Amino acid sequence: MRSPYCDGEHRRLDALHTSSFHALPDGTAYRPGLATRTSLRSSTHSAAEALLRRVMLDACRQAPHPSCYDARVIRARSLAFLLASAVPFVFYVATSSGFGYWLDSGELVAASTGLGIAHPPGESFAALIGAVFTWLPLGPLPFRVALASALLGSLAAGFLCLAASHSLRSIGIRSELVQLGLGFAVSTLTASTAGWWFQSIRPEVYALSAATSFVAIERALAFETRGPNEGDVRALYVAALATGLGLTNHHLLTVVVSIALIPVLFRAWKRLGLGPIVRSSGFLVLGLVVDLYLPVRASAAPALNLGQPDSLDRFWWVVTAQTFQKNTGFEISQPLIDRAAQVAEHLIETVPVPILVMALVGAYLVVRTAGARSAGILWLLVVVGHGLMRTWLGFVRHNPDAAGYLMPMVASVFALAALPFGFVALRLSSRAATVVTLLLGAASVVSLPYGVSTSSLASFTATDAFDEVGRLLLPPRAVVLAHNPQTIFRHWGGEAVDRTRPDVLIVPIPLISYPEMANTLAREAPEIAGVLRAELLDGRLSVSELQSLAAERPVLVELDVRVPPDVQEVLVPGVHYYEVLTDSATADDRRLAARVQRRGRRNLLALLGAPPHDYDTQGHLLWMHYMDALYWAGAGNANEGLNAVRQGLAINPEAQELRALDETLRRPGQTGPIDIRPFLPR
């Protein structure tokens, strides 16, 4: 039987103050007048108050009222959340780089610094959060934006801890220490995986996506696991708001999480009616309001304005990421079964096999447990949904962004793996279960130093070295025709940070077809209109237009397999790019340029420092040597071609195209230009 004294101490004290009766020393009741009540209040209230406190505390210990219970639970959960967030945050900050990274990092730094619009789907919420962090006086701008990722990845781990504890409560565990201790182990092990770590130490959108996803999952599980009469419908409203905010960051990842939450919403409708669902929809729409950032900023013409979503059709083009929809599903040449195998391979490489086995056992047990089945189904839907989504998109192996897409899947596997430990804890004594939980929580922290050794960017400076030769040392008023999106993003990010080369115009060839991109570039530099027109109409660079432009400004081309052979005939190698000549390149032109290129590459390697370099930097170097080898082979210079092949094979001895090219260039009697088409990537 619950004690009536646990309704709240303030109510009892109010009743004591307003009562007109006081006990006399002899035990009789006395109703004094106003003056007497005033004189007696100070002498009687202190003793009565102390007695009341003792009675209330004893009653709460014996039969806790929900108000007393909730306060204790809230304190415990708040402490667990802070601990689960703070521990990885310290490691993430210590391993972040002050120079950003490759991939989309430069673009996101530019979007945050100048309140710009990144590539579709626009990532409004990420730009706004990054902009707030750029105001912090804490090191270089790329580090500040990376600090936002570190905080968001850590918060995602904190909400994962609470979500896992809700699942453990649903199987019957009543000890808050056991629930939260196992939840802490789940979050810490997840936060130490390479995928979570790498997304949390560089400017990216995936840590934010994980944070919004696990706020929604945690709130949905909090509502689901409190029982039919105790679930607080406000948890659904928070989940809906987080979902709306997630849609303004990376809509595809949030849609997958939303599908996993549909059973929760269905049961809420059956239990509470349509009202909470309608109100939840309102909170979802409230989160979507953040996407108004796109037309508002587009109308101000920021420096970074991809898609220029200042009209309804362009806004829809950006937020739905239509430009990427053609590279998914059956449009990809790789078979679906191979893509599914790559997703499974990533999961096996990320999660230890014993944990995977425990997750399978946990999934089986929780689906067979009536009270916990709904929570287990939610975790399983997250795992299956993200796995199918990434299979549909393809391109998993060696793709850091794919690891970002699969962050919720990996976390859900760890959450399912904790359930067998929960079932074991149910059969242990309270003290034994507590000891086992504390040991597991402490053991999980040991995994964090492993993440430092495998994922740290604390000493990463490669992008700064490439900026030195690829941006800062360019000739005045240069026009750079860039083919690699990472080169483009690095240029934008570098200019957002230091603005040292406003005279250089970078033409992003892969993005020329974006709405208004060509028109904006032509307005900025009318002399490049002919080059843009040829690229848009013919899908290739025009030699005559390039040479006409080269007569007015230095024109540099980032060599790529899409550069046609006739264009290569007017190119000579430079330190980072190839320069367009107004006449065809002669053997003497190329020989002189080769010496300049070799000297520049030596300086680049000196700036990069001693190998080994990180995977993406090695990929950049490998691609540069590969392009050099193709250029020299097509120009008929076997010696320079073999030198480039040798440098490329030193990075990746298994590169099939380079090995085949090496064999061809070494053939006796091989002289003159060779047809490079057989050596292009398949």
C-alpha positions as CSV (number, residue, x, y, z in Angstrom):
1,M,0.0,0.0,0.0
2,R,1.4,3.4,-1.0
3,S,1.9,5.9,1.7
4,P,-0.3,9.1,1.5
5,Y,2.7,11.1,2.8
6,C,4.7,10.9,-0.5
7,D,2.5,13.2,-2.5
8,G,5.1,16.0,-2.1
9,E,6.7,17.6,0.9
10,H,5.5,21.1,-0.2
11,R,1.9,20.1,0.1
12,R,2.3,18.8,3.7
13,L,4.1,22.0,4.7
14,D,1.4,24.1,3.1
15,A,-1.2,22.2,5.0
16,L,0.8,22.7,8.2
17,H,1.0,26.4,7.6
18,T,-2.7,26.9,6.8
19,S,-4.0,24.6,9.6
20,S,-5.8,26.5,12.4
21,F,-5.2,23.7,15.0
22,H,-1.9,23.1,16.9
23,A,-1.1,20.4,19.4
24,L,-0.5,21.5,23.0
25,P,2.2,19.8,25.1
26,D,-0.5,17.8,26.9
27,G,-1.8,16.4,23.6
28,T,-5.1,18.4,23.5
29,A,-6.1,20.4,20.4
30,Y,-6.2,24.2,20.7
31,R,-7.4,26.8,18.2
32,P,-5.6,30.0,19.0
33,G,-6.4,33.4,17.9
34,L,-4.4,35.3,15.3
35,A,-1.9,36.8,17.7
36,T,-1.4,33.5,19.5
37,R,-1.0,31.6,16.2
38,T,1.7,34.1,15.1
39,S,3.6,33.6,18.4
40,L,3.4,29.8,18.3
41,R,4.3,29.3,14.7
42,S,8.1,29.7,15.1
43,S,8.2,27.3,18.1
44,T,6.0,24.6,16.7
45,H,6.8,24.5,13.0
46,S,10.4,23.5,13.3
47,A,9.6,20.4,15.4
48,A,6.6,19.5,13.2
49,E,8.6,20.1,10.1
50,A,11.4,17.8,11.2
51,L,8.9,15.1,12.2
52,L,7.1,15.4,8.9
53,R,10.3,15.0,6.9
54,R,11.2,11.8,8.8
55,V,7.8,10.3,8.3
56,M,7.9,11.2,4.6
57,L,11.3,9.7,4.0
58,D,10.4,6.5,5.8
59,A,7.2,6.2,3.9
60,C,9.0,6.8,0.6
61,R,11.6,4.1,1.3
62,Q,8.9,1.6,2.2
63,A,6.4,2.3,-0.6
64,P,7.7,4.9,-3.0
65,H,5.1,7.0,-4.7
66,P,5.6,7.7,-8.5
67,S,6.7,11.3,-7.8
68,C,9.5,10.1,-5.5
69,Y,10.4,7.3,-7.9
70,D,10.5,9.5,-11.0
71,A,12.8,12.0,-9.4
72,R,15.3,9.3,-8.5
73,V,15.0,7.7,-11.9
74,I,15.5,11.1,-13.7
75,R,18.7,11.8,-11.7
76,A,20.1,8.3,-12.5
77,R,19.2,8.6,-16.2
78,S,20.6,12.1,-16.4
79,L,23.9,11.0,-14.9
80,A,24.1,8.0,-17.2
81,F,23.4,10.2,-20.2
82,L,26.0,12.7,-19.3
83,L,28.6,10.0,-18.7
84,A,27.8,8.1,-21.9
85,S,28.1,11.4,-23.8
86,A,31.1,12.9,-22.1
87,V,33.4,9.9,-22.3
88,P,33.4,9.6,-26.1
89,F,33.3,13.4,-26.5
90,V,36.7,13.8,-24.8
91,F,38.2,11.2,-27.2
92,Y,36.6,12.7,-30.2
93,V,37.8,16.2,-29.5
94,A,41.3,14.9,-28.8
95,T,41.4,13.1,-32.2
96,S,39.9,15.8,-34.4
97,S,42.0,17.7,-37.0
98,G,42.4,21.4,-37.4
99,F,42.5,21.0,-41.2
100,G,39.2,19.3,-41.9
101,Y,39.5,16.3,-44.2
102,W,38.7,15.1,-47.7
103,L,35.3,14.1,-49.0
104,D,32.6,16.7,-48.2
105,S,34.4,18.3,-45.3
106,G,35.6,21.4,-47.2
107,E,32.2,22.1,-48.6
108,L,30.5,21.8,-45.2
109,V,33.1,24.2,-43.7
110,A,32.2,26.6,-46.4
111,A,28.5,26.2,-45.8
112,S,28.9,26.7,-42.1
113,T,31.3,29.7,-42.4
114,G,29.3,31.6,-45.1
115,L,25.8,30.3,-44.3
116,G,25.8,28.7,-47.7
117,I,23.8,25.8,-49.3
118,A,25.6,22.5,-49.7
119,H,25.0,19.9,-52.3
120,P,21.5,18.2,-52.3
121,P,19.6,17.6,-50.0
122,G,21.0,21.0,-48.8
123,E,21.6,19.9,-45.2
124,S,20.0,23.1,-43.7
125,F,20.2,22.0,-40.1
126,A,23.9,21.0,-40.3
127,A,24.8,24.4,-41.8
128,L,23.0,26.2,-39.0
129,I,24.6,24.2,-36.3
130,G,28.0,24.5,-37.9
131,A,27.6,28.2,-38.2
132,V,27.0,28.5,-34.4
133,F,30.2,26.6,-33.8
134,T,32.2,28.8,-36.1
135,W,31.7,31.6,-33.6
136,L,33.6,29.7,-30.9
137,P,37.2,31.0,-30.4
138,L,38.6,27.5,-30.4
139,G,41.2,27.0,-33.1
140,P,40.8,27.0,-36.9
141,L,37.4,27.1,-38.5
142,P,37.5,23.5,-39.7
143,F,38.2,22.3,-36.2
144,R,35.3,24.3,-34.9
145,V,32.9,22.6,-37.4
146,A,34.5,19.3,-36.5
147,L,33.8,20.1,-32.9
148,A,30.1,20.2,-33.7
149,S,30.3,16.7,-35.1
150,A,32.1,15.5,-32.0
151,L,29.4,16.9,-29.8
152,L,26.6,15.5,-31.9
153,G,28.2,12.1,-32.2
154,S,28.6,12.0,-28.4
155,L,25.0,13.1,-27.8
156,A,23.9,10.3,-30.2
157,A,25.8,7.9,-28.0
158,G,24.1,9.3,-24.9
159,F,20.6,8.8,-26.3
160,L,21.6,5.3,-27.5
161,C,22.5,4.5,-23.8
162,L,19.1,5.5,-22.7
163,A,17.3,3.7,-25.6
164,A,19.2,0.5,-24.8
165,S,18.2,0.8,-21.1
166,H,14.5,1.1,-22.1
167,S,14.8,-2.2,-24.0
168,L,16.4,-3.8,-21.0
169,R,13.6,-2.5,-18.7
170,S,11.0,-4.0,-21.1
171,I,12.4,-7.6,-20.5
172,G,11.8,-7.2,-16.8
173,I,15.0,-5.7,-15.3
174,R,14.0,-3.3,-12.5
175,S,17.4,-2.2,-11.3
176,E,18.3,1.2,-12.8
177,L,22.0,0.5,-12.3
178,V,21.8,-2.7,-14.4
179,Q,19.7,-1.0,-17.1
180,L,21.9,2.0,-17.4
181,G,25.2,0.1,-16.9
182,L,24.4,-2.2,-19.8
183,G,23.2,0.8,-21.8
184,F,26.5,2.6,-21.1
185,A,28.4,-0.5,-22.4
186,V,26.3,-0.5,-25.6
187,S,26.9,3.2,-26.3
188,T,30.6,3.1,-25.5
189,L,31.3,0.1,-27.7
190,T,29.3,1.7,-30.5
191,A,31.0,5.1,-30.1
192,S,34.4,3.3,-30.4
193,T,33.7,1.7,-33.8
194,A,35.5,3.2,-36.8
195,G,32.3,4.3,-38.4
196,W,31.0,6.4,-35.5
197,W,34.4,7.7,-34.6
198,F,35.3,8.9,-38.1
199,Q,31.9,10.7,-38.6
200,S,32.4,12.4,-35.2
201,I,35.9,13.9,-35.8
202,R,35.5,15.7,-39.1
203,P,33.0,18.2,-40.6
204,E,30.1,16.0,-41.7
205,V,26.4,15.5,-41.5
206,Y,26.2,11.9,-40.3
207,A,26.8,12.6,-36.6
208,L,23.9,15.0,-36.6
209,S,21.8,12.4,-38.4
210,A,22.6,9.8,-35.8
211,A,21.8,12.3,-33.0
212,T,18.3,13.1,-34.4
213,S,17.7,9.5,-35.1
214,F,18.5,8.3,-31.6
215,V,16.6,11.1,-30.0
216,A,13.5,9.8,-31.9
217,I,14.3,6.2,-31.1
218,E,14.9,6.8,-27.4
219,R,11.7,8.8,-27.0
220,A,9.7,6.2,-28.8
221,L,11.1,3.5,-26.6
222,A,10.5,5.5,-23.5
223,F,6.8,5.8,-24.5
224,E,6.6,2.2,-25.5
225,T,8.2,0.6,-22.5
226,R,6.3,2.4,-19.7
227,G,3.1,0.3,-20.2
228,P,-0.3,1.2,-21.4
229,N,-1.2,3.6,-18.6
230,E,2.1,5.2,-17.8
231,G,3.4,6.2,-21.2
232,D,3.9,10.0,-21.5
233,V,2.6,11.1,-24.8
234,R,5.0,14.0,-24.8
235,A,7.7,11.6,-25.6
236,L,6.0,11.1,-29.0
237,Y,6.0,14.8,-29.6
238,V,9.8,15.0,-29.0
239,A,10.4,12.0,-31.3
240,A,8.3,13.7,-34.0
241,L,10.2,17.0,-33.6
242,A,13.6,15.1,-33.8
243,T,12.3,13.3,-37.0
244,G,11.4,16.6,-38.6
245,L,14.8,18.1,-37.8
246,G,16.5,15.0,-39.1
247,L,14.6,15.4,-42.4
248,T,16.2,18.8,-42.9
249,N,19.6,17.3,-42.5
250,H,19.7,14.0,-44.4
251,H,16.2,12.9,-45.3
252,L,16.9,9.4,-46.5
253,L,18.5,8.2,-43.2
254,T,15.6,9.8,-41.3
255,V,13.0,8.2,-43.5
256,V,14.4,4.8,-42.7
257,V,14.2,5.5,-38.9
258,S,10.7,6.9,-39.4
259,I,9.6,3.6,-40.9
260,A,10.9,1.7,-37.9
261,L,8.8,4.0,-35.7
262,I,5.5,3.3,-37.5
263,P,4.5,0.3,-35.2
264,V,5.0,2.5,-32.2
265,L,2.7,5.2,-33.7
266,F,0.1,2.5,-34.6
267,R,0.0,1.2,-31.0
268,A,-0.3,4.8,-29.7
269,W,-3.2,5.4,-32.0
270,K,-4.9,2.2,-30.8
271,R,-4.3,3.1,-27.2
272,L,-4.9,6.9,-27.2
273,G,-6.8,7.7,-30.3
274,L,-6.0,10.0,-33.2
275,G,-5.3,13.2,-31.2
276,P,-1.7,12.4,-30.2
277,I,-0.9,11.3,-33.7
278,V,-2.2,14.6,-35.2
279,R,-0.3,16.6,-32.6
280,S,2.9,14.6,-33.3
281,S,2.4,15.5,-37.0
282,G,2.4,19.1,-36.0
283,F,5.7,18.8,-34.2
284,L,7.1,17.0,-37.3
285,V,6.1,19.9,-39.5
286,L,7.6,22.3,-36.9
287,G,11.0,20.5,-37.4
288,L,10.7,20.8,-41.2
289,V,10.5,24.6,-40.8
290,V,14.3,24.6,-40.7
291,D,14.3,23.9,-44.4
292,L,13.1,27.5,-45.0
293,Y,16.7,28.3,-44.5
294,L,17.3,27.1,-48.2
295,P,15.1,29.7,-50.0
296,V,16.0,32.4,-47.6
297,R,19.7,32.0,-48.0
298,A,19.4,31.4,-51.8
299,S,17.7,34.7,-52.2
300,A,20.8,36.4,-50.5
301,A,23.1,34.8,-53.1
302,P,25.7,33.3,-50.8
303,A,29.1,32.2,-52.1
304,L,28.1,28.6,-51.8
305,N,24.7,28.2,-53.4
306,L,24.4,24.7,-54.9
307,G,21.0,24.3,-56.7
308,Q,20.0,27.9,-55.9
309,P,16.7,26.8,-54.3
310,D,14.9,30.2,-54.4
311,S,12.0,28.9,-56.4
312,L,9.6,26.0,-55.6
313,D,10.8,23.7,-58.3
314,R,14.5,24.2,-57.5
315,F,13.7,23.9,-53.7
316,W,12.1,20.5,-54.4
317,W,15.0,19.5,-56.7
318,V,17.5,20.2,-53.8
319,V,15.6,18.7,-50.8
320,T,14.8,15.5,-52.7
321,A,18.3,15.1,-54.0
322,Q,17.1,14.3,-57.5
323,T,20.6,14.6,-59.0
324,F,21.6,11.4,-57.1
325,Q,18.5,9.3,-57.8
326,K,19.8,8.1,-61.1
327,N,22.8,6.4,-59.4
328,T,20.7,4.0,-57.2
329,G,19.0,0.7,-57.4
330,F,19.0,-1.0,-60.7
331,E,20.8,1.9,-62.4
332,I,24.0,0.7,-60.8
333,S,25.9,-1.9,-62.7
334,Q,27.0,-3.8,-59.6
335,P,24.5,-6.7,-58.8
336,L,22.3,-6.3,-55.8
337,I,23.7,-9.5,-54.3
338,D,27.2,-8.1,-54.4
339,R,26.0,-4.9,-52.7
340,A,24.3,-6.8,-50.0
341,A,27.5,-8.8,-49.5
342,Q,29.4,-5.6,-49.0
343,V,27.0,-4.3,-46.4
344,A,27.4,-7.6,-44.5
345,E,31.1,-7.4,-44.9
346,H,31.1,-3.9,-43.4
347,L,29.0,-5.1,-40.5
348,I,31.4,-8.0,-39.8
349,E,34.4,-5.7,-40.0
350,T,32.8,-3.2,-37.7
351,V,31.2,-5.4,-35.0
352,P,33.1,-8.4,-33.5
353,V,31.7,-11.8,-34.4
354,P,30.8,-12.7,-30.8
355,I,28.8,-9.5,-30.6
356,L,27.0,-10.4,-33.8
357,V,26.1,-13.8,-32.4
358,M,24.8,-12.2,-29.2
359,A,22.7,-9.8,-31.3
360,L,21.1,-12.8,-33.1
361,V,20.4,-14.4,-29.8
362,G,19.0,-11.2,-28.4
363,A,16.8,-10.7,-31.4
364,Y,15.4,-14.2,-31.0
365,L,14.8,-13.9,-27.2
366,V,13.2,-10.4,-27.4
367,V,10.8,-11.3,-30.2
368,R,9.6,-14.3,-28.1
369,T,9.1,-12.1,-25.0
370,A,5.7,-10.5,-24.9
371,G,6.5,-7.3,-23.0
372,A,9.7,-6.6,-24.9
373,R,8.6,-7.6,-28.4
374,S,7.7,-4.1,-29.5
375,A,11.2,-2.7,-28.5
376,G,12.9,-5.7,-30.2
377,I,11.0,-5.2,-33.4
378,L,12.0,-1.5,-33.5
379,W,15.7,-2.4,-33.3
380,L,15.3,-5.1,-35.9
381,L,13.5,-2.7,-38.3
382,V,16.4,-0.2,-37.9
383,V,19.0,-2.9,-38.7
384,V,17.1,-4.3,-41.7
385,G,16.0,-0.9,-43.0
386,H,19.4,0.6,-43.1
387,G,21.0,-2.5,-44.5
388,L,18.4,-2.6,-47.4
389,M,18.8,1.2,-47.9
390,R,22.6,1.0,-48.3
391,T,22.3,-2.1,-50.5
392,W,20.0,-0.1,-52.8
393,L,22.5,2.8,-52.9
394,G,25.6,0.6,-53.4
395,F,29.2,1.6,-53.2
396,V,30.0,0.4,-49.7
397,R,33.6,-0.9,-49.6
398,H,36.2,1.8,-48.7
399,N,33.5,4.5,-48.7
400,P,33.5,6.5,-45.4
401,D,30.1,8.0,-46.2
402,A,28.6,4.5,-46.4
403,A,29.8,3.9,-42.8
404,G,27.9,7.1,-41.9
405,Y,24.7,5.7,-43.5
406,L,25.1,2.5,-41.4
407,M,25.7,4.2,-38.0
408,P,22.1,3.4,-36.7
409,M,22.4,-0.2,-38.0
410,V,25.7,-0.8,-36.1
411,A,24.2,0.8,-32.9
412,S,21.1,-1.4,-33.1
413,V,23.2,-4.5,-33.4
414,F,25.0,-3.6,-30.2
415,A,21.7,-2.8,-28.5
416,L,20.3,-6.3,-29.4
417,A,23.5,-7.9,-28.2
418,A,22.9,-6.4,-24.7
419,L,19.6,-8.2,-24.3
420,P,21.1,-11.7,-23.6
421,F,23.1,-10.2,-20.8
422,G,19.9,-8.7,-19.5
423,F,18.1,-12.1,-19.5
424,V,21.1,-13.5,-17.6
425,A,21.0,-10.6,-15.1
426,L,17.3,-11.5,-14.4
427,R,18.5,-14.9,-13.0
428,L,21.3,-13.5,-10.9
429,S,21.1,-12.0,-7.5
430,S,20.9,-8.2,-7.3
431,R,24.5,-7.9,-6.1
432,A,25.8,-10.3,-8.7
433,A,23.9,-8.5,-11.5
434,T,25.3,-5.2,-10.4
435,V,28.9,-6.5,-10.3
436,V,28.6,-8.1,-13.8
437,T,27.1,-4.8,-15.1
438,L,29.9,-2.7,-13.7
439,L,32.5,-5.0,-15.1
440,L,30.9,-4.8,-18.6
441,G,30.7,-1.0,-18.4
442,A,34.3,-0.7,-17.4
443,A,35.4,-3.2,-20.1
444,S,33.6,-1.2,-22.7
445,V,35.8,1.9,-21.9
446,V,38.9,-0.1,-22.9
447,S,37.7,-0.1,-26.5
448,L,38.1,3.7,-26.8
449,P,41.9,3.7,-27.0
450,Y,41.6,1.3,-29.9
451,G,39.5,3.9,-31.7
452,V,42.3,6.4,-31.2
453,S,44.8,4.1,-32.9
454,T,42.6,3.4,-35.9
455,S,40.6,6.6,-36.6
456,S,42.5,9.6,-35.1
457,L,43.0,12.6,-37.3
458,A,44.9,14.5,-34.6
459,S,48.1,14.6,-36.8
460,F,46.3,14.9,-40.1
461,T,47.6,17.8,-42.3
462,A,47.3,16.4,-45.8
463,T,44.7,18.7,-47.1
464,D,46.8,21.7,-46.0
465,A,49.7,20.3,-48.0
466,F,47.5,19.9,-51.1
467,D,46.0,23.4,-50.6
468,E,49.5,24.8,-50.7
469,V,50.2,23.5,-54.2
470,G,46.7,23.3,-55.5
471,R,45.4,26.7,-54.5
472,L,47.9,29.0,-52.9
473,L,50.6,28.7,-55.6
474,L,48.3,29.0,-58.6
475,P,49.1,31.7,-61.1
476,P,47.2,35.0,-60.8
477,R,43.6,35.0,-62.2
478,A,43.8,31.3,-63.0
479,V,40.7,29.4,-64.2
480,V,40.7,25.8,-62.8
481,L,38.6,23.2,-64.5
482,A,38.2,20.7,-61.7
483,H,36.7,17.2,-62.2
484,N,37.2,15.7,-58.7
485,P,34.4,16.8,-56.3
486,Q,36.8,16.7,-53.4
487,T,39.2,19.1,-55.2
488,I,36.2,21.5,-55.6
489,F,35.1,21.2,-52.0
490,R,38.7,21.7,-50.7
491,H,39.0,24.9,-52.7
492,W,35.7,26.2,-51.4
493,G,36.5,25.3,-47.9
494,G,40.0,26.8,-48.0
495,E,38.7,30.1,-49.4
496,A,36.0,30.2,-46.7
497,V,38.7,29.9,-44.1
498,D,41.4,32.3,-45.3
499,R,40.1,34.0,-48.5
500,T,43.6,34.3,-49.9
501,R,42.9,33.5,-53.6
502,P,39.7,35.4,-54.6
503,D,41.3,35.9,-58.0
504,V,41.2,32.2,-58.8
505,L,38.0,30.9,-60.5
506,I,37.2,27.2,-60.0
507,V,34.8,25.7,-62.5
508,P,33.2,22.6,-61.0
509,I,32.8,20.4,-64.1
510,P,30.6,17.7,-62.4
511,L,28.3,20.3,-61.0
512,I,27.8,22.4,-64.1
513,S,24.4,20.9,-64.7
514,Y,23.1,22.1,-61.3
515,P,20.4,24.7,-61.6
516,E,21.9,28.2,-62.4
517,M,25.5,27.0,-61.8
518,A,26.6,27.8,-65.4
519,N,24.8,31.2,-65.4
520,T,26.3,32.2,-62.1
521,L,29.8,31.4,-63.3
522,A,29.2,33.2,-66.6
523,R,28.1,36.3,-64.9
524,E,31.2,36.2,-62.7
525,A,33.6,35.7,-65.6
526,P,31.9,36.2,-69.0
527,E,35.1,35.0,-70.8
528,I,34.4,31.4,-69.8
529,A,30.9,31.3,-71.3
530,G,32.2,29.4,-74.4
531,V,33.8,26.7,-72.3
532,L,30.7,26.3,-70.2
533,R,28.5,26.2,-73.3
534,A,30.5,23.4,-74.9
535,E,30.5,21.4,-71.7
536,L,26.7,21.7,-71.4
537,L,25.8,21.1,-75.0
538,D,28.4,18.5,-76.0
539,G,29.3,16.9,-72.6
540,R,33.0,17.5,-73.2
541,L,35.6,20.2,-73.2
542,S,36.3,22.1,-76.4
543,V,39.9,22.6,-77.5
544,S,39.1,25.8,-79.4
545,E,37.2,27.3,-76.5
546,L,39.9,26.4,-74.0
547,Q,42.7,27.9,-76.2
548,S,40.6,31.1,-76.7
549,L,40.3,31.4,-72.9
550,A,44.0,30.6,-72.4
551,A,44.8,33.7,-74.5
552,E,43.1,35.8,-71.8
553,R,43.7,34.0,-68.5
554,P,45.8,31.0,-67.3
555,V,43.7,27.9,-67.8
556,L,44.4,24.8,-65.7
557,V,42.7,21.4,-66.1
558,E,42.5,18.7,-63.4
559,L,43.3,15.7,-65.5
560,D,40.6,13.1,-65.6
561,V,39.5,10.1,-67.7
562,R,36.7,12.3,-69.0
563,V,39.2,14.7,-70.6
564,P,39.2,13.8,-74.3
565,P,42.5,13.0,-76.1
566,D,42.4,16.0,-78.3
567,V,42.3,18.3,-75.2
568,Q,45.3,16.4,-73.8
569,E,47.3,17.4,-76.9
570,V,47.3,21.0,-75.8
571,L,48.1,20.3,-72.1
572,V,51.4,20.2,-70.3
573,P,51.8,18.9,-66.8
574,G,52.1,21.3,-63.8
575,V,52.6,20.8,-60.1
576,H,49.0,19.9,-59.4
577,Y,47.0,20.6,-62.6
578,Y,47.7,20.6,-66.3
579,E,48.1,23.9,-68.2
580,V,46.3,24.7,-71.4
581,L,48.6,26.0,-74.2
582,T,47.4,28.3,-77.0
583,D,49.2,25.9,-79.4
584,S,49.7,22.2,-79.5
585,A,52.2,21.0,-76.9
586,T,55.6,20.0,-78.3
587,A,58.0,17.4,-77.0
588,D,60.2,20.3,-75.6
589,D,57.2,21.8,-73.9
590,R,56.4,18.6,-72.2
591,R,60.0,17.9,-71.3
592,L,60.4,21.2,-69.6
593,A,57.0,20.9,-67.8
594,A,58.0,17.4,-66.6
595,R,60.9,18.8,-64.6
596,V,58.6,21.4,-63.0
597,Q,56.1,18.7,-62.2
598,R,58.7,16.4,-60.6
599,R,60.0,19.2,-58.4
600,G,56.5,20.2,-57.3
601,R,55.6,16.6,-56.5
602,R,58.7,16.2,-54.3
603,N,57.7,19.4,-52.5
604,L,54.2,18.0,-52.0
605,L,55.5,14.7,-50.6
606,A,57.8,16.7,-48.2
607,L,54.8,18.6,-47.0
608,L,52.8,15.4,-46.5
609,G,55.6,13.9,-44.4
610,A,56.7,10.3,-44.2
611,P,54.2,7.5,-45.1
612,P,52.0,5.8,-44.3
613,H,49.3,8.3,-45.2
614,D,45.6,7.8,-44.5
615,Y,43.5,5.9,-47.0
616,D,41.9,8.9,-48.7
617,T,45.2,10.8,-49.1
618,Q,46.8,7.7,-50.6
619,G,43.8,7.6,-53.0
620,H,44.5,11.1,-54.1
621,L,48.2,10.4,-54.7
622,L,47.4,7.2,-56.5
623,W,44.9,8.9,-58.8
624,M,47.4,11.7,-59.6
625,H,50.1,9.1,-60.6
626,Y,47.6,7.2,-62.6
627,M,46.6,10.3,-64.6
628,D,50.2,11.2,-65.1
629,A,50.9,7.7,-66.4
630,L,48.0,7.8,-68.9
631,Y,49.1,11.3,-70.1
632,W,52.7,10.3,-70.7
633,A,51.7,7.0,-72.3
634,G,49.3,8.9,-74.7
635,A,52.1,11.4,-75.4
636,G,54.6,8.7,-76.3
637,N,57.1,9.3,-73.4
638,A,57.6,5.8,-72.0
639,N,60.2,6.9,-69.4
640,E,58.0,9.4,-67.8
641,G,55.1,7.0,-68.0
642,L,57.0,4.2,-66.3
643,N,58.1,6.7,-63.6
644,A,54.5,7.6,-62.9
645,V,53.5,3.9,-62.9
646,R,56.2,3.0,-60.4
647,Q,55.0,5.7,-58.0
648,G,51.5,4.6,-58.3
649,L,52.3,0.9,-57.7
650,A,54.3,1.9,-54.7
651,I,51.0,3.0,-53.2
652,N,48.8,0.1,-54.4
653,P,50.8,-2.8,-56.0
654,E,47.5,-4.5,-56.9
655,A,46.2,-1.7,-59.2
656,Q,45.3,-3.6,-62.3
657,E,45.2,-0.7,-64.7
658,L,48.7,0.4,-63.6
659,R,50.1,-3.1,-63.8
660,A,48.7,-3.6,-67.3
661,L,50.1,-0.2,-68.4
662,D,53.5,-1.0,-66.9
663,E,53.6,-4.3,-68.9
664,T,52.7,-2.4,-72.1
665,L,55.3,0.4,-71.6
666,R,58.1,-2.2,-71.0
667,R,57.5,-4.1,-74.2
668,P,60.6,-4.2,-76.4
669,G,60.3,-1.8,-79.3
670,Q,57.5,0.2,-77.7
671,T,57.8,3.7,-79.1
672,G,55.4,6.5,-79.8
673,P,52.0,7.2,-78.3
674,I,49.8,4.3,-77.2
675,D,46.0,3.9,-77.1
676,I,45.1,4.5,-73.4
677,R,41.5,3.4,-73.7
678,P,42.2,-0.3,-72.6
679,F,43.8,1.0,-69.4
680,L,40.8,3.2,-68.3
681,P,38.8,2.1,-65.2
682,R,36.0,-0.3,-65.9
